Amino acid sequence: MNRLTTSGAGYRLARFPEHPRDPFRAWDAADEYLLRRLEGETDESERVDLSGTLAVVGDRWGALSTVLAGHRPVQITDSYLAQRATRANLERNGAAPDAVRLLSTRDTPPGRIDVLLVRVPKSLALLEDQLHRLAPAVHADTVVIGAGMVKEIHTSTLRLFERIIGPTRTSLAVKKARLIFCAPDPAVSRTPSPWPYRYDLPGDIGPASGRTVTNHAGIFCAERLDIGTRFFLGHLPERSGPDRVVDLGCGNGVVGLSAALANPAARVTFVDESYQAVASAEETFRANTGPGAEADFVVGDGLAQMPPASVDLVLNNPPFHSHQATTDATARTMFHGAHAALRPGGELWVVGNRHLGHHLRLRRIFGNCATVAGDPKFVVLRAVKR
């Protein structure tokens, strides 16, 4: 738990799920810089009028939305965990639960936006998609401010603002953070988002060979099959019968699709904390299975919503980044969740970079871990719940 102090008050903020030993804060210097700009405490200009419709896009852990809750902002995020963090931070700071209207990137945005605040995401594609979706709500007098760390803002970032919204400039860097100022130009052509993107899978990856994959903006490796997943697809378990299978951290759903095609009697659940990912997985599944095929699609915190001892097989390619930070916290959560959700004898299959050492964590949690396959970069691991 950390405390963010602004000109008006102090706020106790945490990420979600909250870990006592988590070294990362729920905000960074870019959030602080943006809040100071809104209060008129920087060199750029006077205080920003927040009396109209305020939209906060990409608020990573709810810090901006919590501080601005008195202005009843609309938060737009692709992250289920960001929404949970926002709710928790509002509660711990005494704000009403409905002080912030929570929307996902799949929801219809407000029809009119007077102040648009954008935390620049790691994914340039997600930024492009969201600016296209929000542009019709922006008018000539809308205040548009982006924020990010210097390493997150590139020439390509500024070009997107310029092409989709209007003339763009940047601030000086402060504590390695920078602001983006964009003046909406009504003359800019409003075109639809180019996303989702679809591609055909290679022909040598098992049951999913040659299938078409749907990728909404922002998911990992949206323009091609990543090499880790490709390696995993070549070493998935061969099973039959009415298994309950979970594609945990499903992304575009190609792993779960392969499991479903290999074992039509299985019931596959696709889980991810990204709304864009789960939408991608559902479209991928529907496009490549028959009309009677059934599956479940869940946006959530790993397997926290899954009943204990209800799953036979979990397939997992865990991330090792949280925004710009490198961390194994997500993998730890996924492994513990899988152990709780699996039936006795159930299996967790994991693919990961060899150097991450997932086998050590799995042995501590499951008491066992076997190497199924490996190459110089990746390893496929199997842990069984005893």
C-alpha positions as CSV (number, residue, x, y, z in Angstrom):
1,M,0.0,0.0,0.0
2,N,1.4,3.4,-1.0
3,R,0.1,7.0,-0.6
4,L,-0.2,9.4,-3.6
5,T,-0.3,13.0,-2.5
6,T,-1.8,15.7,-4.7
7,S,-2.4,19.4,-4.1
8,G,-5.9,18.5,-2.7
9,A,-5.4,15.4,-0.7
10,G,-3.6,12.1,-0.1
11,Y,-4.8,8.8,-1.5
12,R,-4.1,5.2,-0.4
13,L,-3.7,3.2,-3.5
14,A,-2.8,-0.4,-4.4
15,R,-2.7,-2.7,-7.4
16,F,-5.0,-5.7,-7.7
17,P,-4.7,-8.3,-6.5
18,E,-2.9,-6.7,-3.6
19,H,0.2,-8.5,-2.5
20,P,1.9,-7.3,0.8
21,R,5.4,-7.8,-0.8
22,D,4.5,-6.3,-4.2
23,P,7.3,-3.7,-4.8
24,F,5.3,-1.8,-7.5
25,R,3.0,1.2,-6.9
26,A,-0.4,1.7,-8.4
27,W,0.8,4.9,-10.2
28,D,3.9,6.3,-11.7
29,A,5.5,9.6,-12.6
30,A,3.3,10.0,-15.7
31,D,0.1,9.8,-13.6
32,E,1.6,12.4,-11.2
33,Y,2.6,14.7,-14.1
34,L,-0.9,14.5,-15.6
35,L,-2.7,15.2,-12.3
36,R,-0.4,18.3,-11.8
37,R,-1.3,19.5,-15.3
38,L,-5.0,19.2,-14.6
39,E,-4.5,21.3,-11.5
40,G,-2.6,24.0,-13.4
41,E,0.7,23.2,-11.5
42,T,2.9,22.9,-14.6
43,D,4.3,25.4,-17.1
44,E,1.9,24.4,-19.9
45,S,-1.2,26.4,-18.9
46,E,-3.9,27.1,-16.4
47,R,-6.1,24.5,-14.6
48,V,-8.2,22.3,-16.8
49,D,-12.0,22.7,-16.6
50,L,-13.3,19.2,-15.7
51,S,-17.0,20.2,-15.5
52,G,-18.0,18.3,-18.7
53,T,-17.8,14.7,-19.6
54,L,-14.4,13.3,-18.5
55,A,-13.1,10.1,-20.0
56,V,-10.0,8.4,-18.6
57,V,-8.6,5.8,-21.0
58,G,-6.1,3.1,-19.9
59,D,-5.9,4.0,-16.2
60,R,-3.7,1.1,-15.2
61,W,-4.7,0.6,-11.5
62,G,-7.4,3.2,-11.0
63,A,-5.1,5.9,-9.6
64,L,-6.3,8.6,-12.0
65,S,-9.9,7.6,-11.7
66,T,-9.8,7.6,-7.9
67,V,-8.2,11.0,-7.6
68,L,-10.7,12.4,-10.2
69,A,-13.7,10.6,-8.7
70,G,-15.3,13.9,-7.6
71,H,-15.7,14.7,-11.3
72,R,-17.5,11.4,-12.0
73,P,-15.3,10.3,-14.8
74,V,-15.8,7.5,-17.3
75,Q,-13.0,5.0,-17.2
76,I,-12.3,2.9,-20.3
77,T,-9.9,0.0,-19.9
78,D,-9.1,-3.4,-21.5
79,S,-8.1,-4.8,-18.1
80,Y,-10.4,-6.6,-15.7
81,L,-7.7,-6.2,-13.0
82,A,-7.6,-2.4,-13.6
83,Q,-11.4,-2.3,-13.0
84,R,-11.1,-4.4,-9.8
85,A,-8.2,-2.1,-8.6
86,T,-10.3,0.9,-9.3
87,R,-13.2,-0.4,-7.3
88,A,-10.9,-1.3,-4.4
89,N,-9.1,2.1,-4.5
90,L,-12.4,4.0,-4.5
91,E,-13.6,2.1,-1.5
92,R,-10.4,2.5,0.6
93,N,-10.5,6.2,-0.1
94,G,-14.2,6.7,0.8
95,A,-15.5,7.4,-2.7
96,A,-18.9,6.1,-3.7
97,P,-18.9,2.9,-5.8
98,D,-20.7,4.6,-8.7
99,A,-18.4,7.7,-8.6
100,V,-16.6,6.2,-11.7
101,R,-18.4,4.7,-14.6
102,L,-16.5,1.6,-15.6
103,L,-16.4,0.6,-19.3
104,S,-14.3,-1.9,-21.1
105,T,-12.7,-1.3,-24.5
106,R,-15.5,-3.5,-25.9
107,D,-18.3,-1.2,-24.6
108,T,-19.8,1.7,-26.5
109,P,-18.0,4.8,-25.5
110,P,-19.7,8.1,-24.4
111,G,-21.4,10.0,-27.2
112,R,-19.6,13.2,-26.3
113,I,-16.3,13.7,-24.5
114,D,-15.1,17.2,-23.2
115,V,-11.9,16.0,-21.6
116,L,-10.1,13.0,-22.8
117,L,-7.1,11.6,-20.8
118,V,-5.1,8.8,-22.3
119,R,-2.5,6.7,-20.5
120,V,-0.4,5.5,-23.4
121,P,-0.6,1.7,-23.5
122,K,2.2,-0.6,-24.3
123,S,0.4,-1.7,-27.4
124,L,0.4,0.8,-30.2
125,A,-2.4,-1.2,-31.9
126,L,-4.7,-0.8,-28.8
127,L,-4.0,3.0,-28.8
128,E,-4.9,3.1,-32.5
129,D,-8.1,1.1,-32.0
130,Q,-9.2,3.2,-29.0
131,L,-8.5,6.6,-30.7
132,H,-10.6,5.5,-33.7
133,R,-13.4,4.5,-31.4
134,L,-13.3,7.7,-29.4
135,A,-12.7,10.2,-32.2
136,P,-16.4,10.6,-33.0
137,A,-17.1,11.8,-29.4
138,V,-14.4,14.4,-29.5
139,H,-15.3,18.0,-30.6
140,A,-13.2,21.1,-31.4
141,D,-13.1,22.2,-27.8
142,T,-12.3,18.8,-26.2
143,V,-9.1,18.9,-24.1
144,V,-7.1,15.9,-25.1
145,I,-4.0,15.0,-23.0
146,G,-2.0,11.8,-23.2
147,A,0.5,10.7,-20.6
148,G,3.3,8.1,-20.4
149,M,6.9,7.5,-19.5
150,V,9.4,8.8,-22.0
151,K,10.2,5.2,-23.1
152,E,6.6,4.6,-23.9
153,I,6.1,7.6,-26.2
154,H,7.5,7.3,-29.7
155,T,7.2,9.1,-33.0
156,S,4.7,6.5,-34.0
157,T,2.6,7.3,-30.9
158,L,2.4,11.0,-31.8
159,R,1.6,10.2,-35.4
160,L,-1.5,8.2,-34.3
161,F,-2.8,11.2,-32.3
162,E,-2.1,13.5,-35.2
163,R,-3.7,11.2,-37.8
164,I,-6.8,10.3,-35.9
165,I,-7.5,13.3,-33.6
166,G,-5.5,16.4,-34.7
167,P,-2.3,18.4,-34.3
168,T,-0.1,17.1,-31.6
169,R,2.8,18.3,-29.5
170,T,4.6,17.0,-26.4
171,S,5.7,18.5,-23.1
172,L,9.2,18.6,-21.7
173,A,10.1,15.4,-19.8
174,V,9.7,15.5,-16.0
175,K,10.9,12.5,-13.9
176,K,11.2,10.6,-17.2
177,A,7.5,11.2,-17.9
178,R,6.0,13.2,-20.7
179,L,2.6,14.6,-21.7
180,I,1.0,14.7,-25.1
181,F,-1.2,17.6,-26.1
182,C,-3.6,17.1,-29.0
183,A,-5.9,19.7,-30.5
184,P,-8.9,18.0,-32.1
185,D,-9.4,19.0,-35.7
186,P,-13.0,18.6,-37.0
187,A,-11.5,18.4,-40.6
188,V,-9.7,15.1,-39.8
189,S,-11.5,12.3,-41.6
190,R,-13.2,9.9,-39.1
191,T,-12.4,6.4,-40.3
192,P,-13.3,3.1,-38.7
193,S,-10.7,1.2,-36.7
194,P,-8.7,-1.3,-38.9
195,W,-9.0,-3.9,-36.1
196,P,-9.6,-6.8,-35.7
197,Y,-6.8,-8.4,-37.7
198,R,-7.1,-12.0,-39.0
199,Y,-4.5,-14.4,-40.2
200,D,-4.2,-18.1,-41.1
201,L,-2.2,-20.4,-38.9
202,P,0.7,-22.4,-40.2
203,G,0.0,-25.9,-41.6
204,D,2.2,-27.8,-39.2
205,I,0.9,-27.1,-35.7
206,G,-1.6,-29.9,-35.1
207,P,-5.4,-29.7,-35.1
208,A,-5.5,-26.0,-35.5
209,S,-3.3,-26.0,-38.7
210,G,-4.5,-23.6,-41.3
211,R,-7.3,-22.2,-39.2
212,T,-8.1,-18.5,-39.2
213,V,-7.4,-16.6,-36.0
214,T,-9.1,-13.3,-35.0
215,N,-7.1,-10.8,-33.1
216,H,-8.5,-7.6,-31.6
217,A,-6.1,-4.8,-30.9
218,G,-3.9,-5.1,-27.9
219,I,-3.5,-8.8,-27.5
220,F,0.0,-10.4,-27.5
221,C,1.4,-11.0,-31.0
222,A,-1.8,-9.9,-32.8
223,E,-0.2,-10.0,-36.3
224,R,1.4,-13.4,-36.2
225,L,1.6,-16.7,-34.2
226,D,4.3,-16.1,-31.5
227,I,7.0,-18.7,-31.3
228,G,6.3,-19.8,-27.7
229,T,2.7,-20.7,-28.6
230,R,3.8,-22.4,-31.7
231,F,6.2,-24.6,-29.7
232,F,3.4,-25.3,-27.2
233,L,1.0,-26.3,-29.9
234,G,3.4,-29.0,-31.1
235,H,3.5,-30.6,-27.6
236,L,-0.1,-30.4,-26.2
237,P,-1.3,-33.5,-24.3
238,E,-3.3,-36.0,-26.3
239,R,-6.6,-36.7,-24.3
240,S,-10.1,-37.9,-25.0
241,G,-13.4,-37.9,-23.2
242,P,-15.4,-35.2,-21.5
243,D,-12.6,-33.3,-19.9
244,R,-13.0,-29.8,-18.5
245,V,-10.1,-27.8,-20.0
246,V,-9.1,-24.2,-19.3
247,D,-7.0,-22.1,-21.7
248,L,-5.6,-19.8,-19.0
249,G,-4.4,-16.4,-20.3
250,C,-6.0,-17.4,-23.6
251,G,-5.0,-14.4,-25.7
252,N,-6.6,-15.1,-29.2
253,G,-7.6,-18.6,-28.0
254,V,-5.5,-20.7,-30.4
255,V,-4.3,-23.1,-27.7
256,G,-7.9,-23.7,-26.4
257,L,-9.1,-24.1,-30.0
258,S,-6.5,-26.7,-30.7
259,A,-7.5,-28.6,-27.5
260,A,-11.2,-28.4,-28.5
261,L,-10.5,-29.7,-32.1
262,A,-8.3,-32.5,-30.8
263,N,-11.0,-33.6,-28.3
264,P,-14.5,-32.6,-29.3
265,A,-15.9,-34.2,-26.1
266,A,-14.0,-31.7,-24.0
267,R,-15.6,-28.5,-22.6
268,V,-13.1,-25.6,-23.0
269,T,-13.1,-22.5,-20.9
270,F,-11.2,-19.5,-22.2
271,V,-10.0,-17.1,-19.5
272,D,-8.1,-13.8,-19.7
273,E,-8.1,-10.5,-17.8
274,S,-8.2,-8.7,-21.2
275,Y,-11.6,-8.0,-22.7
276,Q,-9.9,-7.7,-26.1
277,A,-8.4,-11.2,-25.7
278,V,-11.6,-12.9,-24.7
279,A,-13.4,-11.3,-27.6
280,S,-10.7,-12.6,-29.9
281,A,-10.8,-16.1,-28.4
282,E,-14.6,-16.3,-28.8
283,E,-14.5,-15.2,-32.4
284,T,-11.6,-17.6,-33.2
285,F,-13.5,-20.5,-31.6
286,R,-16.8,-19.7,-33.3
287,A,-15.2,-19.3,-36.7
288,N,-13.5,-22.7,-36.5
289,T,-16.0,-25.0,-34.9
290,G,-19.4,-26.4,-35.8
291,P,-22.7,-24.7,-34.8
292,G,-23.1,-27.2,-31.9
293,A,-19.7,-26.6,-30.4
294,E,-19.8,-25.2,-26.8
295,A,-17.3,-23.3,-24.8
296,D,-17.1,-20.8,-22.0
297,F,-15.5,-17.3,-22.2
298,V,-14.5,-15.6,-19.0
299,V,-13.0,-12.2,-18.4
300,G,-11.5,-12.5,-14.9
301,D,-8.7,-12.8,-12.5
302,G,-7.2,-16.1,-13.6
303,L,-9.1,-19.0,-12.1
304,A,-10.4,-17.2,-9.1
305,Q,-14.0,-17.6,-10.4
306,M,-13.6,-21.3,-11.1
307,P,-15.0,-23.8,-8.5
308,P,-12.4,-25.7,-6.6
309,A,-11.5,-29.2,-7.9
310,S,-13.6,-28.8,-11.1
311,V,-11.0,-28.9,-13.9
312,D,-9.1,-31.7,-15.5
313,L,-6.5,-29.8,-17.6
314,V,-5.1,-26.3,-17.6
315,L,-3.1,-25.0,-20.5
316,N,-1.0,-21.9,-19.7
317,N,1.5,-19.6,-21.4
318,P,1.9,-17.1,-18.5
319,P,3.1,-13.5,-19.1
320,F,6.1,-12.2,-17.4
321,H,5.4,-8.5,-17.8
322,S,2.9,-6.2,-16.1
323,H,2.9,-3.1,-18.3
324,Q,6.6,-2.1,-18.4
325,A,7.6,-4.1,-15.3
326,T,9.1,-7.5,-15.4
327,T,7.5,-9.7,-12.7
328,D,6.5,-13.3,-12.1
329,A,3.5,-12.2,-9.9
330,T,1.0,-13.1,-12.6
331,A,2.5,-16.5,-13.2
332,R,2.5,-17.2,-9.4
333,T,-1.2,-16.3,-9.3
334,M,-2.0,-18.5,-12.3
335,F,-0.1,-21.5,-10.9
336,H,-1.8,-21.3,-7.5
337,G,-5.2,-20.8,-9.1
338,A,-4.7,-23.8,-11.3
339,H,-3.7,-26.0,-8.3
340,A,-6.9,-24.9,-6.5
341,A,-9.1,-25.5,-9.6
342,L,-7.7,-28.9,-10.7
343,R,-9.2,-32.1,-9.5
344,P,-6.9,-34.7,-8.0
345,G,-5.0,-36.1,-10.9
346,G,-5.6,-33.0,-13.0
347,E,-2.7,-31.5,-14.9
348,L,-1.3,-28.1,-15.5
349,W,0.8,-27.7,-18.7
350,V,2.9,-24.6,-19.0
351,V,5.1,-23.2,-21.8
352,G,7.6,-20.5,-20.9
353,N,11.0,-19.1,-21.6
354,R,13.6,-21.5,-20.2
355,H,15.3,-18.8,-18.2
356,L,12.2,-18.0,-16.2
357,G,12.6,-21.1,-14.0
358,H,8.9,-21.9,-13.8
359,H,9.8,-25.5,-12.8
360,L,11.0,-24.3,-9.4
361,R,7.7,-22.5,-8.6
362,L,5.6,-25.5,-9.9
363,R,7.5,-27.9,-7.6
364,R,6.8,-25.8,-4.6
365,I,3.1,-25.5,-5.4
366,F,2.4,-29.0,-6.8
367,G,5.2,-31.0,-5.3
368,N,6.2,-32.2,-8.8
369,C,7.1,-30.9,-12.2
370,A,8.2,-32.8,-15.3
371,T,9.7,-31.4,-18.5
372,V,7.7,-32.5,-21.5
373,A,9.7,-30.8,-24.2
374,G,12.3,-28.1,-24.6
375,D,14.5,-26.3,-27.0
376,P,17.2,-23.6,-26.5
377,K,14.6,-21.0,-25.8
378,F,11.4,-22.6,-24.5
379,V,10.3,-25.4,-22.2
380,V,7.0,-27.2,-21.8
381,L,6.3,-28.3,-18.2
382,R,3.7,-30.6,-16.7
383,A,2.6,-30.6,-13.1
384,V,0.0,-33.0,-11.6
385,K,-2.2,-32.3,-8.6
386,R,-1.8,-35.1,-6.1
